[in-house]
């Protein structure tokens, strides 16, 4: 199996040159790329940079075929004004000046009628480039528009990890290639982070390392495992607790290490007395033997690297699960060794200053913060979601597609259909969000503009210089923000008036980093801390210097903690004092006997790449994976149309009967466009926007549903 889709660094064509950049997409790998550029200024093959120590010449297939996306015949090329009812697909081509004038006029009108908070600039991670992604915040703060609480993706994972360590960093991820055991927990790396597999397989080949995979179904990463543990969704903390119970019971626990580095190992050991393998087996669906074997393997392998993903934290107990999984490495003392410890993200190592870029000096703490995940509730007038203030009546959307990716899709659809809501969308394609907009403007892609990237899943800051000219009628995100600032009277405020390259240099200078020209020559900058800091041998980042088995779920800082005006979120009072299984998840019940997760497909990335022919062909069609036992009990055959639903809605989808899922679990890999589904409604009709405790997030893999064969 070509698990990592290596794109070898073969010699370029004689009539082409090589450009160096970074992958801009919402993936922790942030791969260093080499791009063939022909004499006529078109890109050809895209491959991983062989001289980059993390990318190591390997990238995913969807990015390798990026020319298919860049030169797609359906790419947006001109500004468009809606010429009929919302969503009817009737458009009139207009000039850039007219488009920007109309957007600015709509914002002025909304502010005059309902105050500045009526305008909500909305964005996310369609590009991870700092300048093209985050400049929208500078306009937000300059104009005192509604704030943006970016909750949807990272919050449960980041909160859980920092509750434990006090900071979002860990061992050098390249140490996965120098270890004796890699535990890939809650991330389908073959499909979504190929470089994790690059380094894990290097350790397997060179050191005989074991690869353990923990996930909720038999996905492509599971198929590469020496030990594959398929747990029920939302039960990862139970596995972690039983593993630590065995470590204390059988002498694998490093008591000397914990005495020096942990806050309350005695309290943890007492708490775990009842968290036996038998207890965890009943919760997780694993056998006692599987749990014992896992605990024995990592307990007797000092150099065990725990690679903790995002997937298992997208449950309503996700922060607790992350904290519990990180705690295993501390009980075993794994942090002490090269190739050991727990890694989730390196986001805190880069120390890049974005204050001027985002206009932080202009931020007004009294302006409300609206939750990205609750856009459906915001746009349909939910008083709590609106912070008990006025409506949102104007939006600029960049780098995201909420009409497809946001939870509670029926609310989202009703919100966008409002006649009194003005929406401008800056996009590459006519996404489902663009389809319900009033103004649509075409955006550049990453090889067509300058930007700078930091890599959460590795350790480099990477330059993404402009490599080719964009189509003449397409504009950068930064251009749109700068032009709107002029029309809205704030272009003289701090941070405006700079080109992307100038802004990159200002960020680098204020962050005490080499300048743009240095990056242009050297391509990237390694920011990995010293071994002692990365492995917390000088102490963890809490004030007491210790790893916290006992988290302060309410008061502790975290990378994206909600402001005081919002406060703690979700059922935070139910969170445990020590690592534990806490069932604040949507447990299956007689009316909803199945648990549904919306796991990522290999050939899509959120809603990106779902427009390209090859990705769509490789994925086939939207399907729900059903165990044969459940299929037989419900009279369902492979390929049948089935209906799945819950209190939020229901939809029809084709059945894929497979033993890759366990009984009682349904998996719908995506994210497919809504209109690719039978009735034009996508899987996020079924997902909820109630926040994950304690600091928010969307539990998109945590859904109780019913299932039946469709009668139609």
Secondary structure, 3 states (H helix, E strand, C coil): CCCCCECCCCCCCCCEEEEEEECCCCCCCCCEEEEEEECCCCEEEEEECCCCCCCCCECCHHHHCHHHHHCCCCCCCCCEEECCCCCCCCEEECCHHHHHHHHHHHHHHHHHHHCHHHEEEEECCCCCCHHHHHHHHHHHHHHCCCEEECCCCCHHHHHHHHHHHCCCCCCCHHHHHHCCEEEEECCCHHHHCHHHHHHHHHHHHHHCCEEEEEECCCCCCHHHCCEEEECCCCCHHHHHHHHHHHHHHHCCCCHHHHHHHECCHHHHHHHHHHCCHHHHHHHHCCCHHHHHHHHHHHHCCCCEEEEECCHHHCCCCHHHHHHHHHHHHHHHCHHHCCCCEEECCCHHHCCCCCHHHHCHHHCCCCCCEEEHHHHHHHHCCCCCCCCCCCCCCEEEEECCCHHHHCCCHHHHHHHHCCCCCEEEEEECCCCCCHHHCCEEEEECCHHHCCEEEECCCCCEEEEECCCCCCCCCCECHHHHHHHHHHHCCCCCCCCCCCCHHHHHHHHHHHCCCCCHHHHHHHCEEECCCCHHHHCCCCCCCCCCCCECCCCCCCCCCCCCCCCCCCCCCCCHHHCCCCCCCCCCCCCCECCECEEEECCECCCCECCECCCCHHHHHHHCCCEEEECHHHHHHCCCCCCCEEEEEECCEEEEEEEEECCCCCCCEEECCECCCHHHCCCCCCHHHCCCCCCCCCCCCCCCCCEEEEEEECCC
